């Protein structure tokens, strides 16, 4: 697929600054791929969230211990 693309000057300048050794075409293709991956990831993460049950989650959280974590479970 080919598209004629008009990029505002301020973005074009940033692309030239950030693209490194890549061509502008490769930079834009990579940006599109990253956006697609982000949207797919958001959709993937929404699916279980939509099936979730808030009241069940709150019941589970109420069962959590009030004891401090074991030393081996602590993040240092």
C-alpha positions as CSV (number, residue, x, y, z in Angstrom):
1,X,0.0,0.0,0.0
2,X,1.2,3.5,-0.7
3,X,-0.1,6.7,0.9
4,X,0.7,10.3,0.3
5,X,1.4,11.7,3.7
6,X,1.5,15.3,4.8
7,X,3.4,15.8,7.9
8,X,3.3,19.2,9.7
9,X,6.7,20.9,9.7
10,X,7.2,20.7,13.4
11,X,6.7,16.9,13.3
12,X,8.9,16.5,10.3
13,X,11.7,18.3,12.2
14,X,11.3,16.0,15.2
15,X,11.3,12.9,12.9
16,X,14.6,14.0,11.3
17,X,16.0,14.5,14.8
18,X,14.8,11.2,16.3
19,X,15.0,8.7,13.4
20,X,18.7,8.0,13.7
21,X,19.9,5.8,10.9
22,X,16.4,4.8,9.8
23,X,14.7,6.2,6.8
24,X,11.7,8.4,7.4
25,X,9.5,5.7,5.8
26,X,10.9,3.1,8.2
27,X,10.4,5.5,11.1
28,X,6.7,6.0,10.2
29,X,6.1,2.3,9.5
30,X,7.6,1.5,12.9
31,X,5.3,4.1,14.6
32,X,2.3,2.6,12.9
33,X,3.2,-0.9,14.0
34,X,3.8,0.3,17.6
35,X,0.3,2.0,17.6
36,X,-1.3,-1.2,16.3
37,X,0.4,-3.2,19.0
38,X,-0.7,-0.8,21.6
39,X,-4.4,-0.8,20.5
40,X,-4.4,-4.6,20.3
41,X,-2.9,-4.8,23.8
42,X,-5.5,-2.5,25.2
43,X,-8.2,-4.6,23.6
44,X,-6.7,-7.8,25.0
45,X,-6.5,-6.3,28.5
46,X,-10.0,-5.0,28.4
47,X,-11.6,-8.4,27.7
48,X,-10.9,-9.9,31.1
49,X,-11.7,-6.6,32.8
50,X,-15.1,-6.6,31.2
51,X,-15.8,-10.1,32.4
52,X,-14.6,-9.2,35.9
53,X,-16.9,-9.0,38.9
54,X,-16.1,-6.1,41.3
55,X,-18.0,-7.5,44.2
56,X,-16.1,-10.8,43.9
57,X,-12.8,-9.0,43.7
58,X,-13.6,-7.0,46.9
59,X,-14.5,-10.3,48.7
60,X,-11.1,-11.8,47.7
61,X,-9.3,-8.7,48.9
62,X,-11.1,-8.8,52.3
63,X,-9.6,-12.2,52.8
64,X,-6.1,-10.9,52.5
65,X,-4.0,-11.1,55.6
66,X,-3.2,-8.0,57.6
67,X,0.2,-9.6,58.6
68,X,3.3,-7.9,57.1
69,X,4.8,-9.8,54.2
70,X,7.6,-12.4,54.8
71,X,11.1,-11.1,54.4
72,X,11.5,-13.3,51.3
73,X,8.4,-11.6,49.8
74,X,9.6,-8.1,50.3
75,X,10.9,-6.0,47.4
76,X,14.3,-4.4,48.4
